[in-house]
Amino acid sequence: MPFDIRAIEWVDNAVTLLDQSRLPLAEVNLRVTTVAQMIDAINRLAVRGAPSLGVVGAYGVVIALDEAARENWSPSRLNQELDALRDARPTAVNLAWGVNQVRELIPQGREAALALAQKIALEDFNSGAAMGNNGADWLIAKLGDKKFNLLTHCNTGSLATTGTGTALGVIKELHSRGNVNEVFVDETRPLLQGSRLTAWELGKCQIPYRIQPDGAAAMAILGGKVDAALIGADRIAKNGDSTNKIGSLGVALACHIAGIPFLVVAPESTVDRSMADGSGTHIEIRADREITHIGDLQVAPDGARTFNPAFDVTPAKFVSVVVTELQTYDIAGGKSL
Ligand code: MRU
């Protein structure tokens, strides 16, 4: 890959984050040394994407241990802070997973906790290349070795992971093999992860793209402009029901009707085998202001009520495959995870 994006790094006992709320207009780093700063960064999507949330959850435990030592926190205060970090966003399984894994090591001391957080970050980095290969192999085997027009939703690349990405990692791998004609990027209302982040990342990687409003996705798919759609996930239940950014369900329905592949690409850490299906998934509902305003500009009447779920659940019957770093699960063929 010609361009190397590092959205999360552990530097000098702090987490350095590329502030995604400022992209693409400004490339600004944040230095996070407290739990409150980390929760704020998570809530306002300065750091976002399920695998990234797992990594900052893991590092966040080390930040909490350092803060506890500096500020003389009681054990119960430390526990409260770790609970708040774990619950900062509810839908992506990775955040609680990252916090819980490192939290279990606290009795072994700060260095053991840091070593595990760094291992989680490294494993996430390595899983990107494996997902990229698995997804690219599957799509070429399915559709033939040709140039594809692909559709993606939200951002699933190096900004959402510590490596090349999940769905966007597959797209980058296909591009490196000469198999990408163009990527249709859903803008991904309301916070525009597609037009702000995915377009920025594809541009840096010199992959041809065009941005479309989310409402154009069904027309592009049913109009034959797209060969396959690839998305990431925040939580995948055992039966393959896949939770991802709001709007993913509409893309899946259109792909189902058009008869084209709909791939969900995610690391094994996003698979929640404690859930038989996606019906119990906690969907984050976000602020009215994300809908009633664009930046500081009000675009809806005073007092307008909103429905602003951050995610939707695509039933397994509309998913072709789930691609992880370990294998490609044939969900349409009746396999579970
Ligand atoms: O609200 P966000 O930007 O955190 O939502 C992110 C997504 O829905 C991603 O598609 C998902 O986390 C997979 S990231 C590899």
Boltz pocket constraint, residues with backbone or C-beta under 6 A from the ligand:
constraints:
  - pocket:
      binder: B
      contacts: [[A, 45], [A, 47], [A, 48], [A, 49], [A, 50], [A, 51], [A, 92], [A, 153], [A, 154], [A, 155], [A, 156], [A, 157], [A, 160], [A, 161], [A, 165], [A, 166], [A, 167], [A, 193], [A, 231], [A, 232], [A, 233], [A, 234], [A, 244], [A, 245], [A, 246], [A, 265], [A, 310]]
      max_distance: 6.0
